[in-house]
Amino acid sequence: MKRFSLLAAVSKKVFLLFCFIPLGCFAAQIISIKGGDQNSVVTTYGVPVQEGSDVKVGQSLKTDYFSVCTIGWKDRGEEATLDSLSVVTLKNENPIVFELDRGKIEFSSKDFKVITKGGTFTSQTTGKFFASYSSSEQRYGAEQGDATLVLTPQNETYQLHSGEMVYVRANGVAEKRPITQDKNQEKK
């Protein structure tokens, strides 16, 4: 009988503990919006978002031609930055997963995943990473740190280390190369 009453008391305390734990402890928020006007970052339905707005799992965001938007998790100190003309959907918060439909996203967290129509890019360490996607090309890079890229149509896997990237042409041909080579080609 003592075992039963002890078990009941412990169960009640565990239940009460979980009742008071905040459920939104991983809530993503818009940290900053640079450039553009008050309507420069919108949800898929065209509803403008502002600094401090929550970003919920399943919600899509679009940036206009002039805006750059930073999404963050204040409790974890993690951030992701969307370049102009980007469209992303937050798929999961723990671990963080974004689906990138168009544009570019930059991030620095470990185990951060970006899914595009062309592949899945996952950081293996903290560092500085980016993924960009358009109908004409894809770029996945690890400026600092290590990451893994799995290209979907070809089922090819690339391990990226600091200073490396994979460039994918519209025809699906992929090339691993130094990021500096890519930056030099952009200047021409």
BELKALIN-V769954 format. One line per field, one symbol per residue. phi: phi as a letter, one per 30 degrees, with the letter a starting at -180 (. if undefined). burial: + if it has 24 or more other C-alpha atoms within 12 Angstrom, else -. Layout:
phi = ???
burial = ???
This chain:
phi = .dddddddddedddddeddcdddcdcddbddabciibdcdbbdediddcbejddccejdcbbcddccbbccbcedcicbbccddhcbbbdcacbddbcccdajbbbabddidbbcbdclbcbdcbdlbbbbbbbdcabbbbcdbjcbbbcddddhccbccbeicbbcbdedjdcbdaddedddddddd
burial = -------------------------+++++++++-----++++----++++-+++++-++++++--+++++++----++++++++++++++-+--++++++++++++++++++++++++++++++++++++++---+++++++++++++++------+++++++++++-----++++++---------
